[in-house]
Amino acid sequence: MASQWPIAPGHFFDYEVRPEVGYAGTYFYHSHVGFQAVTAAGALIVESAQPSPYKYDEERIIALSDFFAKTDEEIEDGLTSTNFTWSGETGAVLVNGQGRLATNATGSCKLAAISVEPGKTYRLRFIGETALSFVSLAIESHDIFEIIEADGHYTKPVKTSYLQISTGQRYSVILKAKTEAELRKAKSRQFYFQLTTLGRPTVLTNFAVLEYPSHIATDLTTVPVTPPLPVANITYGWMDYTLEPYYSDLNFPTSTEVTRRIIINVHQNVSTHIVWLQSGYDWMVTFPKSPYLVDVYTGKLDLDAAYKRAIASGYGFDNQTRLFPAKMNEVLEIVWQNQGAVNTGDVENHPFHGHGRHFYDIGGGDGLYNSTENEKRLNGTHPVTRDTTVLYAYRTETKPLTPSGWRAWRIRVTNAGVWMMHCHILQHMIMGMQTVFAFGDQAAIIAQSGPVDEGYLTYGGSAYGNATYHPLVQHFFDVHEQTV
């Protein structure tokens, strides 16, 4: 209900996408309704028209997802009911849709197999399609990864022995496969991917297999009783202030360019429901009554008035529309501030995701955000642009509303539109952990996106096809230009 109407049952909608220069990389598409994204998702790879700055022979996609035994409806109803019922923890972390538990002694389930050839160099594209799981991942006897991409942007190479992947995040790494001589020395042609969930009440360790195919069939049903690698603990601030853009980036806004700092306090509250609040409000599916962007086009939403109220509030938030409005060409510093839950003091990790335009991640830390101290940490670094970074908890509980971790972004307001910013954990989203930024006024938004037909502005309208009619097609980009 932010940018468009949901696709009605029995209908379909065609998206027309023009990737921008510099955004070649690893993405994934997913539903944004309820708990659907736990399965309604898939890889979306944007390839560069220019040769990659990194050399590799082949690539593999490794998508991580969660398994829950309940239906979407059961989970959603439980999370939003006055008789709150938790979804339960992840039953399994799947790799490319496959997995097998250590307790699964029988049955046809198999571990996923990622096949590589000896001596070749591979780009492994890891996609965090999980609903809940924050995963630490490493490969048995393959000690060195080299990160080359984060969230759709090439980075300078960074060596690491493991990855931490939250829901919503993507990384590409270079992996050099073992040679035949190394395989003979290892006396094995298959090695385990070990995946451990982080920051949850219970630790779950699952596996996949890196295989070097031979005349001997790969064993995809045996799960190690004892994990071959140490079971990982969370690394707070993993890769913060470390990743740098591969290509020179002169657009990073300095602190002197920041026009406004918006601090969004994030905590859990228990009243009639258990909800997650941002700036004192939760996101409800019943508000707004129609999508914000539709209301902008039809003139029902006055963004100028919303902006004035947001500035007057002192927090940058308009509680009438529940928007964070911004003017074009502003430079925002957005700080997500973790706090202890109102009644219990509980604190959790949150992978925050921004739609619309990638942001400059300027780091995170424990306690309360201190801009002066963070500027010292930023000195000499070159922040990367991301779309999903982790607001760490640093502890499981503290005193109610006590600061316990922060994550900060900077962004130039150049992409007019209505953009969700939210925790990417599906359970938290359903429980209200979402908010919306509006960049630009009505004139700026329409100027950027162009006029639209009435069929886009109505639920189940003519822009949405079904079995009896083709949808209205309105091209927003030159077709020849797209082909080229």
N, C-alpha and C positions, 0 to 999 in steps of 0.2 A: 504493500500500500504506500510505497514511497514514490516510485517513478512510473508505475503503470498498474493496470488492473491485473490480477492473477489470470492465468489462462483457464477459462471455464472448462468443466468436465466435458469431454467429447469434442473439444476444440484444439486447434494448434495455432502457433504463432511463429512466424519466420523472423529471425534477427538478421540484420545486415550490419556487419562489423568491418571496420577499416582499421587494422592495427597501425599504430604510429611508428615512425622511425625511432629506433632505439628501444622498442618494447618487444623485440624478438626474445622468446623464452618459453618457460614452462608455466602453464596455467591449467585451470580445470573449470568446467561449467557445472552448475548445480542448482537445484530448485531452492527458492527462498521462501517456501511456504511450510510452516510447521516443522515436522521432523523428516520431511521427504528427502532432504539432502543426504541422509544416511545411506540411501541407495540410488537416488536420482542424481547421479553425478558421473563425470567422465573426464578424461584427459583432453586438454585443448592446447596443442603445441603450435606456437607461432614461429615459423622459420625465417631466418634472415635472408634477405636478397643478396647480402654480401657474405663472403667466406667467414666462418667462425674464427675468432682470434686464437682459439685453441684447436689443436689437431687431435683427432681421434678417428678410429676406424669405423665404429658403429655406436649406436646408442640403444639404451633400454629404458622403458618407462616402468617405474615401480610405485604403484599407487597404494597407499595405506588407508584402510577403512575399518570401521567398527562393526561388530556383530551384536545385535540384541535379539533376545528370543521373543520379546513382546512386539505387537503391532504398533505402527505409528500412532494410531488412534488411542491405544491404551496408554502409551507414553505421554502423549500430549494431554490427555484428560487427567492423568495422575499429577502432572506437573502444574496444572492450572486449577486444580480442584481445591476447595476449602478443606477437603480431606486429603491433604497432600500425600502423594505416593511417588517416591523417587523411581526413576527409570531402572534402577539397578546399575551396577558397574558394567563396563564393557565385558561381554562374554568372550570375545576373541578379537585380536587385531589381525585383520586379513591383509595379505599381500596380493594385489591384483585379483581380489575376490576370493582367494583361497586361503585355507588355514586348517590346522589340525591341533587339538589340544593334547597335552600330555596324558590326560585322563581318558582320551578317546581311543580305547584299546581296540575297538572294532569299528566297522563302518567303512564307507567309501571315501571319506574326506582325505584329501592329500595336501601336502605342503606345496606352496608355489615354488616353481623352479625358474631361476633366471640363468639362461645358458650363455656362456662365453667361450671363446676359443683361445687356446694357449698363445701367449705372446702378443695378443692384440690389446689396443687401448680403447676403453669404452667411456662414453658419457652416460652416467646413470642419472636419470631425471626422477627425483623423489617428489611425490605429491602427497601432502597431508590432507587426505579426504576424510579423515576421522570425524566422528561426531563429538567425542569427548576426550579421546586419548591424546596425551602429550607424550611423545615416544622418543626414547633414546635408542639409536640403531648403530650396530657395528657388525663387521663380518669376520668370522673366524679365520685366523691366519692371514688376513689381509689388513695390515695395520695402518695403511696410509690412504686416506682420501685427500683429494685436492678440490676444495670448493671453487667453482668457477661462475656460479650464477645463484642469485637469490631473488625469488619473486619476480622473475621476468627481466632481470638485468644482469649483464655480465659483471663479475667482480674480478679484482686482482686475485691471483691464486692464493689460497690459504690452506695449509696442510692441517689435517686433523685425523684422529683415529676413530672418531665417532661423530654422529649427527644428533642434534636435538630438533625434532620436527613437531611443531604444534599443529593443531587443526587449522587449515587454511594456508600454511606455509609451503613453499616449494624451494628445493635446492637441486642444482646440478653439480655432480662431482666427477672428476676424472679418476678412473680406476684402471690400473695396469694389471692385466691378467697375468697369472703365473706362467712361466715358460714350461715346456715339457720337462726340462731338467729339474725345475723347482717342484713340479708335481711328483716326479719320481722320488725326490727327497722327502716330500711330505707324506708319501704313500697313501694319497687320497686324491680323488677327482671331484669330490663334493665337500662343500663347506657351508656352515650355517650362517644365515643372517639371524642375528639375535635382536629381538625387539622387546623393550621393557617400558611399561607405562610409568609415568612420573607424576608425582604430586597428587596421588589419589590415596584413599584410605587403605586399599589393598594393591599390592604389586602384581601385575600380570606379565609373564614372560612368554612370548610366542616366537615362532621360527619360520623361516623360509630357507630355500637352498640355492646357493650359487654352484652351478654344475658345469664341469668340463666334460661334455658328452664323450662316451667311448662305447665299446662293445658291451660293457657291463651297464645294465640299466641303473639309473639313479634311484636310490631309495627315498621315496617321498612319503612314507608312512611311519618311519621311526622318528620319534621325538626324543631328544636327549633327556634322560632322567635328571642329570646335573648339567646346568647350562655350561657350555664350553668357555664362555667369557664371564668376567665378573658382572654381577647384576648391577646395573647403573643406578646412581643417585642423580638427582637434578643438579645441574650446574647453573647457578643463578648468574644472569648476565652473560650467558654463552654467546660469544662472538660480538658482544656490544663493543663499540669503539674499535673493532678489529677489521671488519669487512670494509673494503674501499671499492669505489666504482672503477671498472677497467678503463673506461674512456674518461678523459678529462671532463669534469663537470664544473662549469663556472657559474651555475645558477643557484648553488646552495645559498640560502639567505642567512646572513650573519645576524647576530643578536641585535645589532643596531638597526636592521631593516624591519624587525618585527613590529607590527603595528598594534597587535593585541595578543595577550596571553589568555587562553581559556583553560581554566582548571576544572576538570570534570571529576567530581568525587564519586567513587564507585563502591557500593556496599550492599549487603543483603539485609532485607527487612522482613520481619514476620508480623503480619496483622491478621486479616482474614485469610490471606494467602502468603506463601513464601515467595518473595519477589526480589529481583535485582534492580537497584535504582542507580540512575546516573543523574547527578544534579537534583536529586530528590524525587525523580519521576521514573516510572517504568514504562516500557513500550507495550501498548495494548493493541491487539488486532482490531478492536472496535473503534480505535482512534488513529487516524482520522476516518471519516465516513467514506471518503473517496481519496484516491492517491494524490499526494501533494503536487506532483508535476501536472496531473490533470487539472487540479484546481488553479495552478498557475496559468495554464493555457486558457481556461474558461473565465479567468478573472475573479474567481471566488477567493483566492488567497492573495492578500496584500503583503508582499514581502518587504516593502518599504516600512510599513507600520510595524511589522514583526521585528525588523532590524532596530527600529527606534526603541521598542520595548525591551529588546535583548540588551542593548547598550545601557539603558536606564536601570536594568536589573543589577548591573555590576558583575554578572556572571557570564554574559554573552548568550544567555538562554532566554527564549520567549516562552513562558509557561502557558500562554494561551494557545499557541500553535504547536508547542513542544518541539520547536526548531532552534537550531543554532544558525542564524542567518549571517552572511558575510557579504561584503561588497567586493566587486571585481578589483583585482590588483592589491588587495590587502595581503599582508604576510602574517599568517597565524602561527602561534606556538600553542599546540594543543597538548595538555598534560593530563594523562589518565592517572588519578591518584587512588590507590587502593586503600580501603579502610576496613577495620574490624566490623563484623555484622552487628546490627543494633542490639539484638538480644543476647547473642552468644559470643561475639568477638571473633567468629570464624573468618578466615581469610583464604582465598583460593587464587590460583593462577588463571589468567585470562589472556588468550591470544586475540588482541584487538585488530580489526580489519577495517580498512577504509576503502570505500568505493570511489569511482570517478577518476581520481588522479593519484598516482603514487606520491607518498610523502617522504620527506627526509627524516629518517630515524636518528634522533640525537641522543639516544641512550636511555638508560634506566638505572634505578638504584633503590636502596632500602629507605624506609622512613618517609620523610616529607621532601618534596621537590625543592631544591635550592638552586636557582638559576646561576648564581655566582659560582658556586662550586662546580656545577656542570660545565660552565664555560671553560673552567680550568682543564677539565677532562677532555673537552673537545679540542683544545689547543693542539695543533699539529695533526689532527685526524681529518679524514675526508668522508663524511657520512654518506651512506648509500641511500638510494630510494627503494622503499619497500612498500608492500601493501598489507602485511600482517606481521606484527611484532608482539612479544609477550610482556604483559604486565605481571611481573612475578609477585608471589605472596610473601616470600622470605620466611614465613612461619605459618603454621596452621591456624593459630589463633592469637589474639591480642585483646586489649581492652576495646569495648565497643567504640566505633568511630575513630579509633586511633590510627594515624597514618602507618601503612605497612607496605611500602613499595610504590614506585611510580614509573611511568613510561612517557617519553616526550617526543613529539613530532613537530616538524616545521613544514609549512606548505604555502606556496604562492597561489592565491585564488585566481586561476586563469581558466578553469573549466566550468563554465556556467551550467547549473543544473541542480538537481535534488539528489543528494548522495547519502546512503546509509553509512553509518560507522557503528560497529558493533563487535561484541565478543563473538568469536567464531564457534564456540561450543554450542551445539544445537540446543541442549537442555537449557543453558543460560539464556539463549535468545528467546526461547519460548517463555521463560520466566521473567522476561522484560528487559534483558540486557542489550538494548539497541537504542540508537538515537539517530537523528537526521540533521545533516547540514544542508543549507540552501545557499549556493554560491551564485551571486548576482541577483538582479531584479528580473521582473517579467520580460522587459525589453531585451536584456542580455541573454536570457535563456532562450527566448524565441529566435533571436538573431543567430545564436550558435546552432540550434537544432533545426530551425526552419519551421514553417507552418505545417500543421498536421491535419489530416482528414478527421471528420467527426467519428469515424469508425475506430480510431485509436482512443477516443475519449469516453467510450461507453463500455461497460462490462459486457463481454461477449459480442462486441460490435463487429462491424464488417471487416476490421483488420485481423480478426480471428476466424480462421476457416474451420469448417467441420466436414462431416461426411457428405453433405449435400451441396456445399458451395465452396469455391476457392476464395481465399481471403483477398481483400483489397491489398494491392502491392504499391507501396510508395517508396521509391528509391531516394535515399538521402545523399548518395554519392554517385558520381559519374560512372556508369557501367564500364566504359572503355578504360577509364583510369584504374578501376578495380582490377580489370583483366591484366593490365600492364603490371 
